[in-house]
């Protein structure tokens, strides 16, 4: 069933535009290294044995590949390098453990993160007990560490999202929405561009049912990945 855009969604979108305006653009105008980070939505079956930038297998089959393919074709002379370091099943604590090698050491000019689904989902079936407060504190610390190490990086925080179909039922709410709100606060404090994917997908369910965009309510279909890629390119000005 399609969702109407709520007042909270409207405010989140408005806040995202304000946050985007705060991002220092001097460095972001001439980016060279782009890094995608997150969980299975970002991983999307990538070949983890390949560390080379711009390699199709290393980018997976989801939105990172779609973004990189379009940007590399449109800007062939700019020497862009795209890396995907998403790992299926990851939560924020997992990112913290591998952040130096998989993020800081790559020295990205543009770094996007999509994390948060497993931070709740694993409470239902994996025995994880992290709270909303844990998520906000740990995620915020991760972005602060990134800012300290890479003061000019353009951070993009993709809002964690779910659609009410498949694995997503009433058990997810209201806590998942609280985590979405936490992600928006984290992005604002870090002066990151916040991309309100929940609002965007809620709008898309007006034209096609939820499982058209995410078959199990969590993992995007090709159409869903195309939506994320479109929003990502706008956020990165590509």
Backbone bond lengths (Angstrom), bond angles and torsions (degrees), N, CA, C in turn:
res aa  C-N    CA-C-N  psi(-1)  N-CA   C-N-CA  omega(-1)  CA-C   N-CA-C  phi
1 X - - - 1.461 - - 1.516 109.06 -
2 X 1.306 118.82 134.46 1.454 122.68 -178.25 1.510 109.72 -68.97
3 X 1.319 116.01 149.53 1.449 121.88 179.27 1.518 109.15 -105.72
4 X 1.330 116.61 138.85 1.446 120.06 172.01 1.520 108.97 -76.71
5 X 1.330 116.44 150.61 1.454 120.43 176.05 1.518 108.10 -73.45
6 X 1.328 116.96 121.07 1.446 121.50 -176.96 1.513 111.09 -86.08
7 X 1.323 115.10 168.08 1.465 119.34 176.35 1.513 109.89 -60.01
8 X 1.359 117.29 -37.93 1.463 120.45 178.21 1.521 110.55 -62.35
9 X 1.338 116.80 -41.20 1.469 120.04 177.78 1.522 110.31 -61.20
10 X 1.343 116.16 -42.10 1.461 119.77 -179.48 1.514 111.18 -62.68
11 X 1.338 116.33 -43.08 1.451 120.29 179.91 1.512 111.18 -66.72
12 X 1.347 116.38 -36.84 1.463 119.85 178.70 1.521 110.59 -63.38
13 X 1.351 115.61 -43.97 1.457 119.71 179.16 1.522 110.82 -62.69
14 X 1.343 116.87 -42.32 1.453 120.33 179.30 1.519 111.13 -62.64
15 X 1.338 115.66 -41.81 1.464 119.95 178.52 1.515 110.58 -63.01
16 X 1.322 116.70 -36.60 1.468 120.22 -179.53 1.525 110.70 -62.24
17 X 1.329 116.04 -39.06 1.456 118.95 179.80 1.520 111.30 -66.59
18 X 1.345 116.30 -36.96 1.457 120.04 177.81 1.515 110.09 -65.27
19 X 1.348 115.92 -45.70 1.456 119.92 -179.83 1.516 110.56 -60.24
20 X 1.343 116.58 -43.79 1.467 119.80 -179.17 1.522 110.80 -58.97
21 X 1.327 116.84 -35.63 1.461 119.81 -178.49 1.520 112.30 -69.71
22 X 1.370 116.64 -18.78 1.454 120.19 -177.66 1.520 112.60 -85.67
23 X 1.336 118.31 -12.72 1.461 121.35 -174.45 1.517 110.36 -68.96
24 X 1.327 117.70 131.15 1.465 119.52 176.08 1.517 109.78 -63.06
25 X 1.333 117.26 121.67 1.451 120.45 -173.11 1.526 113.58 -96.57
26 X 1.341 117.87 -12.33 1.460 119.67 -173.96 1.517 111.61 -57.85
27 X 1.338 116.16 -43.50 1.451 119.45 -179.83 1.524 110.43 -81.23
28 X 1.335 116.59 -40.33 1.457 120.18 -174.97 1.526 112.77 -64.82
29 X 1.338 118.65 -16.81 1.459 120.57 179.78 1.534 111.66 -69.25
30 X 1.330 117.07 -25.29 1.463 119.56 -178.29 1.527 110.35 -126.91
31 X 1.326 118.20 58.73 1.460 119.97 -178.28 1.521 111.46 -73.57
32 X 1.303 115.31 155.31 1.452 120.75 175.99 1.524 111.64 -127.48
33 X 1.340 116.55 -39.03 1.469 121.13 -174.89 1.532 109.34 -113.88
34 X 1.323 115.30 124.14 1.464 122.55 -178.76 1.528 108.60 -117.69
35 X 1.316 116.71 134.73 1.459 121.37 -178.05 1.515 110.64 -130.18
36 X 1.332 115.50 128.37 1.459 122.58 174.33 1.528 108.52 -101.71
37 X 1.326 116.76 130.67 1.458 121.40 178.14 1.524 110.18 -130.09
38 X 1.331 115.40 151.02 1.452 118.72 177.59 1.508 112.98 156.92
39 X 1.335 115.06 -148.73 1.462 122.09 -176.27 1.525 109.91 -111.08
40 X 1.329 117.87 -145.48 1.471 120.86 -173.74 1.523 113.02 -64.59
41 X 1.323 117.79 -28.35 1.464 120.13 179.97 1.520 110.00 -63.73
42 X 1.329 116.15 -34.08 1.459 121.68 177.41 1.524 111.41 -86.72
43 X 1.316 116.68 -43.83 1.474 122.70 179.20 1.524 110.69 -53.41
44 X 1.305 115.67 -59.41 1.462 123.91 174.09 1.532 112.19 47.67
45 X 1.335 116.41 47.74 1.454 121.72 173.32 1.508 115.06 73.85
46 X 1.328 118.53 22.99 1.467 120.13 -178.42 1.533 110.99 -64.33
47 X 1.305 115.69 155.44 1.462 122.44 175.78 1.524 108.28 -82.69
48 X 1.325 117.32 105.61 1.468 120.83 -176.09 1.522 112.63 -77.23
49 X 1.325 117.49 -7.42 1.466 120.47 176.88 1.523 112.05 -83.24
50 X 1.313 116.44 -10.19 1.463 120.93 -179.93 1.520 109.75 -104.52
51 X 1.321 116.37 120.80 1.460 120.85 -179.42 1.520 112.30 -103.53
52 X 1.328 117.50 1.12 1.457 121.25 -175.88 1.532 111.21 -74.36
53 X 1.322 117.17 142.70 1.459 119.04 175.34 1.526 111.37 -73.08
54 X 1.329 114.93 153.20 1.473 123.04 172.27 1.523 113.74 67.36
55 X 1.325 119.10 9.80 1.464 121.58 177.45 1.521 108.87 -83.66
56 X 1.336 116.56 128.67 1.466 120.58 -174.72 1.519 111.98 -55.52
57 X 1.330 117.38 -47.33 1.457 119.98 -178.95 1.506 112.60 -62.61
58 X 1.320 117.36 -37.88 1.461 122.10 -178.28 1.517 112.36 -71.52
59 X 1.325 117.26 -20.08 1.464 121.17 -179.65 1.519 112.86 -89.46
60 X 1.354 117.88 -10.10 1.452 120.54 -178.00 1.515 111.99 79.64
61 X 1.325 115.40 -167.94 1.463 119.89 -176.20 1.530 113.09 -113.25
62 X 1.334 117.23 11.29 1.456 120.03 -175.58 1.513 114.39 -108.75
63 X 1.320 115.52 -148.20 1.469 120.01 -173.16 1.525 114.04 -60.80
64 X 1.365 121.32 -32.64 1.472 117.98 176.67 1.531 112.70 -59.73
65 X 1.328 116.96 -40.74 1.457 120.16 177.72 1.527 110.93 -64.89
66 X 1.326 117.06 -42.76 1.465 120.40 -179.59 1.521 111.04 -63.67
67 X 1.332 116.91 -42.89 1.466 120.41 178.11 1.513 110.76 -62.62
68 X 1.338 116.12 -50.77 1.461 120.37 -176.23 1.520 111.55 -62.24
69 X 1.326 117.24 -43.82 1.459 120.37 -178.52 1.522 111.08 -60.51
70 X 1.315 117.40 -45.98 1.462 120.56 -178.92 1.525 111.49 -67.02
71 X 1.340 116.77 -43.36 1.465 119.96 -177.52 1.527 111.59 -69.01
72 X 1.317 117.25 -40.97 1.462 120.22 179.78 1.530 111.32 -65.62
73 X 1.317 116.89 -36.46 1.465 120.14 177.65 1.526 111.87 -69.57
74 X 1.342 115.87 -37.38 1.469 119.70 -176.41 1.520 112.87 -80.30
75 X 1.341 117.09 -23.24 1.467 120.50 -174.18 1.522 109.58 -131.90
76 X 1.304 116.59 58.30 1.467 121.40 -171.98 1.521 113.52 -62.63
77 X 1.322 118.27 -25.98 1.464 120.52 -174.76 1.525 113.65 -93.73
78 X 1.318 118.32 2.36 1.463 119.42 -170.52 1.529 114.07 -95.57
79 X 1.312 118.21 -2.30 1.453 120.26 174.55 1.514 114.75 67.17
80 X 1.333 117.24 33.30 1.458 120.45 -179.97 1.531 111.30 -64.73
81 X 1.336 115.15 145.69 1.455 121.82 173.13 1.526 108.47 -128.10
82 X 1.324 115.75 122.08 1.457 121.46 -179.45 1.528 110.08 -111.65
83 X 1.334 115.65 129.92 1.454 122.46 177.33 1.529 109.80 -123.53
84 X 1.317 115.89 142.70 1.459 121.83 172.67 1.525 107.80 -118.73
85 X 1.327 116.32 122.65 1.462 120.87 177.39 1.527 111.54 -125.18
86 X 1.338 116.72 23.89 1.455 119.54 174.28 1.518 110.57 -67.33
87 X 1.330 117.18 145.47 1.459 122.15 177.96 1.528 108.94 -131.96
88 X 1.315 115.89 124.55 1.459 122.47 -178.96 1.527 110.62 -56.23
89 X 1.322 115.66 136.00 1.454 121.51 177.88 1.513 115.07 88.54
90 X 1.327 117.14 -5.88 1.464 119.49 -175.41 1.519 112.78 -69.01
91 X 1.328 113.25 147.38 1.457 124.38 169.06 1.522 107.19 -119.84
92 X 1.321 117.28 176.32 1.459 119.52 180.00 1.532 112.22 -56.30
93 X 1.349 120.52 -44.14 1.467 118.81 178.56 1.531 113.12 -58.64
94 X 1.324 117.40 -30.99 1.466 120.40 177.92 1.527 110.31 -69.17
95 X 1.327 116.82 -39.50 1.457 119.73 176.18 1.523 110.42 -61.47
96 X 1.324 116.45 -42.23 1.460 120.16 -178.90 1.524 111.46 -58.08
97 X 1.320 116.50 -39.45 1.460 120.74 -175.79 1.524 112.60 -68.24
98 X 1.316 117.77 -27.56 1.464 120.18 -174.99 1.532 113.06 -116.93
99 X 1.327 117.01 13.70 1.447 120.40 -168.64 1.528 113.69 -68.18
100 X 1.309 118.10 -38.21 1.459 119.41 -178.15 1.528 110.68 -61.92
101 X 1.330 116.31 -51.34 1.469 120.06 -176.48 1.520 112.15 -72.19
102 X 1.325 117.63 -37.88 1.459 121.08 -171.78 1.524 114.39 -96.92
103 X 1.319 117.19 -0.85 1.464 119.42 178.81 1.524 111.14 -139.37
104 X 1.314 117.75 -66.78 1.462 121.00 -173.65 1.522 111.63 -58.11
105 X 1.332 116.76 -45.91 1.469 120.25 -175.09 1.526 113.24 -66.51
106 X 1.339 117.96 -20.12 1.457 121.21 177.93 1.533 112.12 -81.00
107 X 1.325 116.17 -11.39 1.467 122.75 178.11 1.539 112.79 48.22
108 X 1.325 115.99 56.53 1.472 117.99 -179.00 1.518 112.08 -69.79
109 X 1.320 115.37 148.02 1.458 121.42 169.60 1.526 110.70 -84.41
110 X 1.326 115.67 -32.71 1.461 122.64 176.97 1.522 107.50 -129.17
111 X 1.322 116.42 124.14 1.470 122.28 -178.28 1.511 108.97 -127.79
112 X 1.338 116.71 120.90 1.457 120.13 176.77 1.512 109.96 -113.30
113 X 1.330 115.15 147.75 1.462 122.21 -179.16 1.526 108.34 -133.24
114 X 1.329 115.10 129.99 1.465 122.07 171.36 1.520 106.48 -125.34
115 X 1.326 116.86 102.98 1.465 121.51 -175.55 1.530 109.11 -146.81
116 X 1.321 116.70 145.40 1.461 119.54 176.32 1.510 115.14 144.35
117 X 1.347 117.58 -25.75 1.469 119.33 -179.43 1.526 110.41 -63.38
118 X 1.323 117.06 -49.38 1.465 119.55 -178.42 1.518 112.40 -68.90
119 X 1.339 117.04 -26.95 1.457 120.07 178.01 1.525 110.66 -61.10
120 X 1.338 116.72 -25.72 1.473 118.77 170.87 1.521 112.09 -99.10
121 X 1.318 118.04 -47.38 1.471 122.48 -172.94 1.524 111.34 -56.43
122 X 1.321 117.08 -38.99 1.463 120.22 -178.02 1.523 112.51 -70.77
123 X 1.315 117.30 -11.11 1.464 119.92 172.33 1.524 110.52 -74.37
124 X 1.321 116.97 -25.58 1.458 121.05 -178.10 1.525 112.69 -81.49
125 X 1.357 116.76 -35.45 1.468 117.32 -171.82 1.523 115.24 -138.76
126 X 1.340 118.14 6.58 1.467 119.71 179.14 1.525 113.52 -126.49
127 X 1.319 117.13 5.81 1.458 120.01 177.17 1.517 115.19 75.99
128 X 1.320 118.00 11.33 1.458 120.85 178.18 1.519 109.12 -73.44
129 X 1.324 117.62 146.30 1.464 119.84 -177.30 1.522 114.02 -128.89
130 X 1.332 117.29 21.63 1.460 119.92 178.82 1.519 112.17 -66.31
131 X 1.317 116.55 138.95 1.462 122.22 -178.40 1.530 111.08 -93.69
132 X 1.315 115.47 172.13 1.464 120.47 173.73 1.523 109.87 -59.39
133 X 1.330 115.86 -40.65 1.460 120.26 179.79 1.532 111.03 -64.16
134 X 1.332 117.23 -39.53 1.466 120.58 175.68 1.521 110.55 -59.97
135 X 1.320 115.49 -46.03 1.464 121.23 -179.51 1.523 110.67 -58.47
136 X 1.328 116.49 -47.43 1.454 119.68 -177.12 1.527 111.39 -67.20
137 X 1.337 117.02 -42.48 1.464 119.82 -178.59 1.526 111.30 -66.90
138 X 1.339 116.50 -45.63 1.461 120.52 -177.21 1.525 111.63 -68.77
139 X 1.312 116.70 -42.37 1.464 121.27 179.86 1.527 109.69 -65.23
140 X 1.338 115.92 -44.12 1.450 119.81 178.50 1.523 111.92 -61.05
141 X 1.319 116.75 -41.02 1.464 120.78 178.36 1.521 110.93 -64.69
142 X 1.324 116.41 -37.24 1.466 120.57 179.00 1.528 110.86 -62.75
143 X 1.316 116.10 -44.14 1.463 119.14 179.60 1.525 111.73 -70.10
144 X 1.325 117.53 -33.51 1.460 119.63 176.73 1.523 110.64 -66.33
145 X 1.334 116.62 -41.57 1.462 120.75 175.57 1.522 110.81 -58.67
146 X 1.321 115.24 -39.92 1.466 120.22 179.76 1.519 111.17 -66.56
147 X 1.328 116.68 -44.64 1.464 120.73 178.56 1.530 111.03 -61.62
148 X 1.332 117.02 -39.69 1.460 120.55 -179.53 1.528 110.76 -64.01
149 X 1.330 115.91 -40.85 1.463 120.26 -177.26 1.520 112.83 -81.48
150 X 1.344 116.09 -32.72 1.470 121.41 -175.44 1.529 108.08 -132.12
151 X 1.323 117.75 75.77 1.472 120.15 -170.60 1.516 115.13 -62.01
152 X 1.334 118.19 -21.92 1.459 119.98 -177.33 1.518 114.14 -103.80
153 X 1.328 117.32 5.59 1.453 119.95 -177.68 1.537 110.33 -65.50
154 X 1.317 115.33 141.04 1.467 120.68 172.97 1.523 107.18 -88.29
155 X 1.318 116.79 108.16 1.461 122.35 179.37 1.519 109.88 -88.42
156 X 1.319 115.02 135.36 1.460 121.86 174.55 1.522 107.52 -123.35
157 X 1.320 116.72 118.12 1.464 122.11 176.56 1.524 108.07 -102.22
158 X 1.321 115.48 112.63 1.458 120.64 175.64 1.532 108.56 -86.65
159 X 1.298 116.02 126.61 1.462 120.37 -178.18 1.526 110.65 -64.50
160 X 1.344 118.20 129.51 1.465 118.71 171.56 1.527 109.37 -62.46
161 X 1.314 116.61 142.57 1.467 120.37 -175.11 1.523 109.66 -143.84
162 X 1.300 116.20 155.56 1.467 122.94 169.87 1.518 107.99 -143.73
163 X 1.320 115.75 158.98 1.463 122.06 174.33 1.517 107.86 -120.65
164 X 1.322 116.34 145.70 1.467 120.68 -172.78 1.519 110.77 -78.80
165 X 1.314 114.10 81.39 1.460 122.05 176.23 1.522 107.54 -161.81
166 X 1.324 117.86 164.99 1.454 121.21 176.60 1.514 112.99 58.65
167 X 1.334 116.47 -118.67 1.469 121.71 -176.06 1.518 113.50 -76.74
168 X 1.313 117.15 -11.45 1.465 120.75 -173.68 1.526 109.89 -94.67
169 X 1.333 115.11 115.36 1.468 120.42 -179.42 1.519 109.38 -133.26
170 X 1.324 116.22 -165.27 1.468 120.56 -173.63 1.520 112.99 -63.11
171 X 1.337 117.63 -21.52 1.462 119.90 -178.91 1.530 112.31 -63.23
172 X 1.312 117.13 -23.05 1.460 121.43 -175.67 1.529 113.09 -73.84
173 X 1.322 116.22 -18.79 1.458 119.58 -170.17 1.533 110.58 -119.41
174 X 1.339 117.46 145.22 1.474 128.07 10.26 1.538 114.52 -90.06
175 X 1.352 118.83 0.72 1.461 118.65 -171.63 1.523 113.16 -62.16
176 X 1.329 117.21 -38.23 1.451 117.20 -179.23 1.523 111.02 -63.51
177 X 1.324 117.14 -38.33 1.459 119.95 177.48 1.531 110.97 -64.10
178 X 1.320 116.96 -34.01 1.464 120.54 177.10 1.527 110.68 -65.04
179 X 1.324 116.62 -35.51 1.462 120.37 177.78 1.528 110.96 -71.07
180 X 1.315 116.89 -36.30 1.462 119.93 174.35 1.530 110.40 -59.73
181 X 1.316 116.39 -45.48 1.456 120.68 179.50 1.523 110.84 -63.10
182 X 1.323 116.33 -37.50 1.461 120.40 177.58 1.523 110.78 -62.95
183 X 1.326 117.12 -40.69 1.461 120.92 178.94 1.533 111.00 -61.30
184 X 1.314 116.86 -38.64 1.466 120.42 178.43 1.529 110.69 -65.48
185 X 1.325 117.05 -41.65 1.470 120.05 178.43 1.529 110.56 -64.70
186 X 1.311 116.43 -42.05 1.461 121.74 179.92 1.526 109.75 -59.72
187 X 1.318 116.36 -46.35 1.462 120.87 -179.90 1.524 111.07 -60.73
188 X 1.327 117.03 -43.02 1.463 120.72 -179.19 1.522 110.86 -62.15
189 X 1.326 116.90 -44.20 1.464 120.06 -179.01 1.527 111.66 -65.98
190 X 1.319 116.72 -32.19 1.470 120.91 -178.00 1.524 112.34 -88.84
191 X 1.338 117.61 2.38 1.471 122.31 -175.92 1.529 110.10 54.17
192 X 1.316 115.05 45.01 1.457 122.29 177.82 1.525 109.93 -99.75
193 X 1.309 115.51 155.29 1.459 120.32 171.24 1.522 108.02 -76.64
194 X 1.317 116.76 123.79 1.461 122.12 -178.67 1.526 109.18 -102.39
195 X 1.315 116.61 126.34 1.464 121.48 -179.26 1.531 108.12 -108.14
196 X 1.330 119.01 110.70 1.466 122.64 -172.80 1.536 112.08 -80.24
197 X 1.318 116.05 75.06 1.464 119.94 -174.20 1.523 113.25 -63.46
198 X 1.334 117.68 -31.76 1.466 118.28 179.71 1.520 110.90 -61.93
199 X 1.314 116.48 -46.92 1.462 120.66 177.83 1.522 111.20 -59.81
200 X 1.323 115.18 -42.77 1.468 120.11 -178.12 1.516 110.76 -63.90
201 X 1.327 117.90 -44.85 1.461 119.70 179.51 1.526 111.87 -72.07
202 X 1.325 117.64 -33.83 1.460 119.05 174.30 1.528 110.67 -58.35
203 X 1.316 116.15 -39.99 1.463 120.27 177.72 1.528 110.96 -66.24
204 X 1.337 116.36 -38.29 1.466 120.40 -179.41 1.518 112.20 -65.54
205 X 1.337 117.47 -28.92 1.462 119.32 -179.95 1.523 112.71 -70.78
206 X 1.318 116.64 -3.39 1.459 119.41 171.97 1.527 111.20 -76.22
207 X 1.334 115.96 -22.30 1.461 119.99 -176.83 1.521 113.49 -106.12
208 X 1.327 117.32 -19.00 1.471 122.13 178.09 1.522 107.31 -156.00
209 X 1.327 118.56 151.80 1.465 120.91 -176.39 1.526 112.12 -66.27
210 X 1.342 117.12 162.27 1.469 120.61 -176.87 1.519 114.27 -53.32
211 X 1.353 117.47 -40.24 1.464 117.97 -176.02 1.526 112.77 -71.60
212 X 1.327 118.23 -10.23 1.458 120.67 172.82 1.529 110.49 -69.76
213 X 1.329 115.66 -30.98 1.468 121.81 -176.72 1.522 112.39 -97.01
214 X 1.330 117.09 -31.04 1.475 121.76 178.96 1.523 106.83 -151.64
215 X 1.319 116.66 103.42 1.465 120.64 -169.53 1.518 113.12 -58.62
216 X 1.339 116.99 -38.42 1.460 120.13 179.99 1.520 112.01 -102.83
217 X 1.319 116.91 10.01 1.453 121.53 -178.69 1.512 114.13 88.02
218 X 1.342 116.89 -11.99 1.463 121.90 -176.09 1.522 111.86 -122.00
219 X 1.328 116.85 -52.67 1.463 121.41 -173.73 1.530 110.28 -90.79
220 X 1.326 116.81 122.22 1.463 119.34 -175.81 1.531 112.82 -65.70
221 X 1.296 115.11 147.63 1.459 123.13 167.31 1.529 107.88 -76.91
222 X 1.343 118.40 175.26 1.466 118.32 173.63 1.527 112.83 -53.01
223 X 1.326 116.80 -39.12 1.466 119.29 177.88 1.518 110.98 -63.97
224 X 1.333 116.49 -41.02 1.458 120.35 178.46 1.518 112.10 -64.17
225 X 1.320 116.57 -42.09 1.466 119.43 177.79 1.539 110.80 -63.61
226 X 1.320 116.62 -35.99 1.464 119.48 178.03 1.525 111.01 -63.76
227 X 1.327 117.13 -36.60 1.461 120.99 177.34 1.525 110.11 -64.16
228 X 1.336 116.89 -46.38 1.467 120.04 179.48 1.516 110.34 -62.29
229 X 1.337 116.83 -43.38 1.467 120.28 -179.32 1.522 111.16 -60.04
230 X 1.312 116.64 -41.54 1.464 120.30 179.28 1.525 110.77 -61.78
231 X 1.326 116.54 -45.09 1.460 120.29 -179.44 1.523 111.30 -68.85
232 X 1.328 116.88 -35.29 1.464 121.22 178.68 1.525 110.51 -63.25
233 X 1.307 117.01 -45.48 1.461 120.49 -178.50 1.539 110.73 -64.12
234 X 1.315 117.04 -35.91 1.453 119.52 176.06 1.524 110.70 -65.66
235 X 1.329 116.62 -42.76 1.456 121.08 -178.91 1.522 111.92 -63.86
236 X 1.342 116.14 -35.04 1.463 121.30 -178.60 1.523 112.86 -92.74
237 X 1.324 116.40 1.64 1.467 121.00 -177.91 1.527 112.30 57.98
238 X 1.323 116.82 44.09 1.460 121.80 178.28 1.528 109.47 -109.25
